[in-house]
Amino acid sequence: DPKLVETGMDEERGSFQNFGVKRNVGYEVYEAALRSGKKVILVKAGWVLKRKTPTRVRARVVAKEVSDGSHPDQLYCPTPRQTAHRLVMARSLAKKWACRLGDVTAAFLQAELDGEEMVFVIPPESEFKEGEKKYLWQLERALYGLRKSPKNFNVHFAKTGAKRGWKRVQGEPQLFYNPRFQDALMSVHTDDIMFTASPKDEVVIAREMQIDFKLKWAG
């Protein structure tokens, strides 16, 4: 359904604007960056569509860096060992606490770039009006399809969580604890979150995370 597709694309454009993902620049900015001696990346982007429900299509702008076949070993996806999830669930069972599941919405778009390179993107043709002069996007935030985006979000999540007192468990960096909340544990698999805490602390944790990240809680 073209209307559902257009609605999904407008949602993605809204996320770009809300998170300040990019700014439009002329090709002269890209050429000046090349002359500066800094590391510069230029990639194409396209739309990836997925029907989520009969009445909703998710549309996502995806850079084509991962799919270009170069440097297949330079990928990063932070995934915890199964023991991390088991520890959270075991703590939940032992304490008779709830186990909350959350999904960070448009996670990569919320993460800052690390500043090691300047990233330029050739936008999808749909983003140009008829007769409009072509331009590039210079990224300020991570984008799906870039090799380093999962790492960018992982760093962003840890830095943001640290402001609330969350610390990585030594030996399992995707498992977090917080001295503010006795015995609370949280595991993070890319942009999926699972945590357990006392009923009182659970409310506080969920509220703080809702403030710090755009996310959806299951149930």
Disulfide bonds with the S-S distance in Angstrom:
none
